[in-house]
Amino acid sequence: MLNRRQRQMCIRDRISAARAALAKVSKMLLETHIQTCVAGAFESEDAEDREAKIAELVRVFEKNCSW
């Protein structure tokens, strides 16, 4: 039988593993988005679309990076 401290550590470890898995999925989604939508916007002649994608990337970095 696990004592209270052991159960708490087990729960903490599971939360940590879940966060790591979500971070990995988030990275994969961002990579795919950059390779498709963002790359497409930069290859097009649509300046408004390019500016929108730049703003989108800036928002992502502001939200996910501590500068």
N, C-alpha and C positions, 0 to 999 in steps of 0.2 A: 504494500500500500504506500502510495506517495504521500509525503507530508505536505503541508500547505506551501512551504517555500519551494519545494520541488515542482508542485503543480503550477505555481506562479512562473517559475523559470521555463517550464515546458510551454506554457501559454505565450510567454514572451518570445521564445524561440519560434513558435509557429507564426506569430505576428510578423516577426522579422523575415521569415521565409516567404510569407505572403507578399510583403512589401517588395522584396527582391524580385519575386516573380512578376509582380505588376510593373515594376520599373523596367524589366527586360521586355515585356510586351509593349510598353509605352515607347521604348527605344525603337523596337521593330516597326511599330506603326509610324513613327516619325520618319524613319529611314525610307519606308515605302512611299510616304506622302512626298518627301523631298524628291525622290527619284522619279516620281510620276507627275504629280500636280505642279510642284514648284519648278521642276526642270522644264515641263511643258510651257509654263508661263514665261520662262526666260527665253525659250526658243521661239515664242510667238512674237508677232509685231504689236501686240496689245500692251501698250505702256501701262494702262490702268490695271490690267491683270497682274503685271509684274509688280507694280507698287502694292497691290493688295497682298500678294504673296510675301513680299518683304515685310510688310506690317504684321502679317500673320506669324512669320518666323520670329520677329522681334518679341511679339507677345508670348510666344512659346518659351523663348529664352528668358524673358523677364520672370515668367511664372516658375520656371524650373531651375534656374541658375542663381546662385547667390554671388553677386559681384560686389 
